[in-house]
Amino acid sequence: MRLAVIGCGYVGLVTGSCLAEAGHDVVATDNDQARIQTLNAGRLPIHEPGLDGVMERARAAGRLRFTGNCAEAVGAAEAIFICVGTPPLESGEADLSAIDNVARQIAALRSPKLVIEKSTVPAQTGQQLRRALNVYGRDAGGAIFRVASNPEFLREGTAIGDFFHPDRIVIGVEDQESERQLREIYRPILEGRFHCPVHQPSCPAGRAPAFLVTTIASAELIKHASNSFLGLKIAYANVLADLCERLGGDVEEVTRAMGMDPRIGPQFLNAGLGFGGFCLPKDIQAFNRLAERNGVDFTLLKETERINKGRIDQLMEKVRKALWVVKEKKIGVLGLAFKPNTDDVRFAPAIEVVRRLQAERAVVRATDPVAIEKARAVLPGVEFIEDPYRVALGADALLLLTEWADYRQLDWKRICKEMARPLVIDARNALSPSEMRALGFEYDSFGRPELSAKPTLVTA
Ligand SMILES: NC(=O)c1ccc[n+]([C@@H]2O[C@H](COP(=O)([O-])OP(=O)(O)OC[C@H]3O[C@@H](n4cnc5c(N)ncnc54)[C@H](O)[C@@H]3O)[C@@H](O)[C@H]2O)c1
């Protein structure tokens, strides 16, 4: 099928490349002309493992093109995926101006098309979008548009695998033709007809993804409800970590046992510095504001936001407690991205921590395997160094803020010798407290106090 993708960010590039790999003809567009030039030069503006290979194959097969001209992308398409950003406004509500802008451009076309919201949007945006398309289209003497919602659940860092092997594909539609088209678009994914870059030579046999057909409002709600619930789980684990620090338990032992209960599940129970990125924080805020606006008390989400923001205060308190005076101390920072395997620093807790350290006049040196360039753009006054050993050299403290696997593999014995004071605050509970202390570090993390009781968890 001929498809257009509007917005060449994380979601647009993954969606466009994977659907082209699955056999569709995709033209992708963005209003950032520099981004289009980068893409047309064969380079990626983002770091996402495996995306380069999928994109290259699709382009070589002539199934994926990039253009800065929205009308050209949309003109020949039978269905259009809107993948533009929906950042938070000052009020916490989602800024839908990019969606409105795109609606105007699509409406200028005179042929009826299926317009699919893939961006994360509050419930009832679909209705507004349909209305806007038809109002703007009337000026152009134009056509009737159909609208659908198809929320995206990919995770940065594993986005290609997530797109090809989703747990579920949710489509919110209001007519049979839209459902038919979306089934057609996703048929190759549902039937496993694509070259999977994640599993070679072939994907393991498994369950086909569930294909859920809902109303548009339900599909919109599903995305916000899922992200909010994930944030809530993390916040819960973080409060448990605080309790463990007071009572002498070990949060990892607690959450591990909790996660073995299939009604709870083990994921998103990691205590530490809290969540960040371009999804969870803004989606929780937007969901909460949506509830408020509609007279529904969702204090639970307000608390989730509050607890999450408080994690940074807790870390700063640990830093102050350990260093006594922060001013002029040399602090090394390991990790800037909001999570491992991405270069995305939007709403990354690490960025806020560095800002706070700077506000207290610490001398900050920082590193990240792939996010230095993006961090440099938002953090003036920081010395960025690629080599983590040079970040640690002569430092009064080292803060581990993103749990990259590389950091677990560092030669910590060497680091211990080379720091001015071997003090590590592990804000992601990535390292073993007993091993770090045995090496001679002063070591702190979240919810794993030194004198915790050590009951044994017996596993099969
Ligand atoms: N990043 C994720 O992990 C993720 C996962 C699921 C859903 N989402 C949702 O998907 C949406 C996009 O997220 P993202 O991370 O890809 O954002 P992004 O900022 O990386 O990409 C958005 C792109 O849209 C472009 N754009 C903005 N306005 C435009 C316009 N008027 N015309 C054409 N292009 C325009 C921007 O230049 C940018 O390249 C958001 O609503 C987000 O909440 C993101």
PDBQT file of the ligand as one rigid body, heavy atoms in Angstrom, charges set to zero:
ROOT
HETATM    1  N1  LIG A 501       9.734   8.309  21.433  1.00  0.00    +0.000 N 
HETATM    2  C1  LIG A 501       9.026   7.276  21.852  1.00  0.00    +0.000 C 
HETATM    3  O1  LIG A 501       9.551   6.325  22.461  1.00  0.00    +0.000 OA
HETATM    4  C2  LIG A 501       7.543   7.216  21.588  1.00  0.00    +0.000 A 
HETATM    5  C3  LIG A 501       6.883   5.980  21.732  1.00  0.00    +0.000 A 
HETATM    6  C4  LIG A 501       5.516   5.938  21.492  1.00  0.00    +0.000 A 
HETATM    7  C5  LIG A 501       4.831   7.092  21.137  1.00  0.00    +0.000 A 
HETATM    8  N2  LIG A 501       5.504   8.278  21.035  1.00  0.00    +0.000 N 
HETATM    9  C6  LIG A 501       4.730   9.451  20.633  1.00  0.00    +0.000 C 
HETATM   10  O2  LIG A 501       4.939   9.660  19.237  1.00  0.00    +0.000 OA
HETATM   11  C7  LIG A 501       5.009  11.052  18.935  1.00  0.00    +0.000 C 
HETATM   12  C8  LIG A 501       6.339  11.380  18.294  1.00  0.00    +0.000 C 
HETATM   13  O3  LIG A 501       7.373  11.069  19.214  1.00  0.00    +0.000 OA
HETATM   14  P1  LIG A 501       8.911  11.107  18.771  1.00  0.00    +0.000 P 
HETATM   15  O4  LIG A 501       9.688  10.650  19.955  1.00  0.00    +0.000 OA
HETATM   16  O5  LIG A 501       9.076  10.421  17.465  1.00  0.00    +0.000 OA
HETATM   17  O6  LIG A 501       9.095  12.680  18.582  1.00  0.00    +0.000 OA
HETATM   18  P2  LIG A 501      10.273  13.451  17.844  1.00  0.00    +0.000 P 
HETATM   19  O7  LIG A 501      10.326  14.780  18.423  1.00  0.00    +0.000 OA
HETATM   20  O8  LIG A 501      11.499  12.588  17.838  1.00  0.00    +0.000 OA
HETATM   21  O9  LIG A 501       9.775  13.547  16.330  1.00  0.00    +0.000 OA
HETATM   22  C9  LIG A 501       8.759  14.379  15.910  1.00  0.00    +0.000 C 
HETATM   23  C10 LIG A 501       9.109  14.845  14.507  1.00  0.00    +0.000 C 
HETATM   24  O10 LIG A 501       7.986  15.559  13.980  1.00  0.00    +0.000 OA
HETATM   25  C11 LIG A 501       8.477  16.659  13.244  1.00  0.00    +0.000 C 
HETATM   26  N3  LIG A 501       7.416  17.645  13.113  1.00  0.00    +0.000 N 
HETATM   27  C12 LIG A 501       6.906  18.468  14.066  1.00  0.00    +0.000 A 
HETATM   28  N4  LIG A 501       5.933  19.239  13.543  1.00  0.00    +0.000 NA
HETATM   29  C13 LIG A 501       5.821  18.897  12.241  1.00  0.00    +0.000 A 
HETATM   30  C14 LIG A 501       4.989  19.334  11.189  1.00  0.00    +0.000 A 
HETATM   31  N5  LIG A 501       4.086  20.282  11.375  1.00  0.00    +0.000 N 
HETATM   32  N6  LIG A 501       5.149  18.761   9.966  1.00  0.00    +0.000 NA
HETATM   33  C15 LIG A 501       6.071  17.803   9.774  1.00  0.00    +0.000 A 
HETATM   34  N7  LIG A 501       6.884  17.351  10.736  1.00  0.00    +0.000 NA
HETATM   35  C16 LIG A 501       6.759  17.888  11.965  1.00  0.00    +0.000 A 
HETATM   36  C17 LIG A 501       9.686  17.145  14.040  1.00  0.00    +0.000 C 
HETATM   37  O11 LIG A 501      10.556  17.936  13.248  1.00  0.00    +0.000 OA
HETATM   38  C18 LIG A 501      10.304  15.819  14.470  1.00  0.00    +0.000 C 
HETATM   39  O12 LIG A 501      11.269  15.344  13.549  1.00  0.00    +0.000 OA
HETATM   40  C19 LIG A 501       4.754  11.775  20.252  1.00  0.00    +0.000 C 
HETATM   41  O13 LIG A 501       3.390  12.033  20.367  1.00  0.00    +0.000 OA
HETATM   42  C20 LIG A 501       5.182  10.749  21.287  1.00  0.00    +0.000 C 
HETATM   43  O14 LIG A 501       4.517  10.922  22.503  1.00  0.00    +0.000 OA
HETATM   44  C21 LIG A 501       6.845   8.361  21.232  1.00  0.00    +0.000 A 
ENDROOT
TORSDOF 0
